[in-house]
Amino acid sequence: METEEQGLLLEFPLEHYRFETAGEASSKIKQVVRQLGVNAQTARRISVCAYEAELNAIIHAYGGRMRVKVFSDRTELEVTDEGPGIPDIEAAMREGFSTAPDNIREMGFGAGMGLPNMARSADEFQIKSSKEKGTWIQMLVRY
Amino acid sequence: MKLHEVQKVLGASQLWGQHCLEREVSTACGADLMSDVLAFTKEGALLLTGLTNPQVVRTADVGGLSAIIFVRGKIPPPEAMEMAKELDIPLFSTPHTLFAACGILFANGLKPCPPLVGKTIGN
């Protein structure tokens, strides 16, 4: 944890199929923004954005990283991974669309609500993905 | 409804969170898909589920849920119990099925979660 400009910067590595620690980053982020005085409902939105992004990277990506910047009026989340990329973003944004395998669904994931939940919870949501560069997601939640 | 009333009508045993029995709940959600839980619940909702892995507890924390009821007498593994203690999420286990447990709570006045929370997105 270090300060950058006026914001607080948090960084978390995301490792493929590492479910033991999945969600720890999201709980931590929620705790930090609550301590900084962000109300429970807004903290929940930030936490949902982080959690869905974390899970997506753990389930689908070879590995990635989440950078979170907490400011006095907003939180920005940036998630990048090393591929394999999302072939059809439009389909992936549709509620219920999932490419998660059965073993992931048995754990309670793969509902096809990950990206829609992020888009719904964030005030601003951007996604870019390619086979070569992997996936990049940026989200912003205002207080 | 308070959590101790929920516990009573479901004939549930409490696995963790004795200090939370006075917590008030007004809505509940029955689901085994965690992203559905995050999409359809709001802060303070009660979760009924047949899943017992630690991610259920994590989802409850992320979603700001009031408690988890495991159905069909299921008991979560020790790592889920540990996480619940760490994140202060009360856990209960009821012998009822998910359908029956939801029905009992509905009949006792608990409301379903609203259709979708947050802004709508283009589909």
Interface residues (C-beta under 8 A of the other chain):
Chain A: F19 A22 G23 S26 S27 K30 A40 Q41 A43 R44 R45 S47 V48 A50 Y51 E52 M93 R94 E95 R105 M107 G108 F109 G110 A111 G112 M113 G114 P116 N117 A119 R120 S121
Chain B: D32 L33 M34 S35 D36 L38 A39 K42 E43 T49 L51 N53 Q55 V56 R58 T59 D61 V62 G63 G64 L87 L116 V117 G118 K119 T120 I121 G122 N123
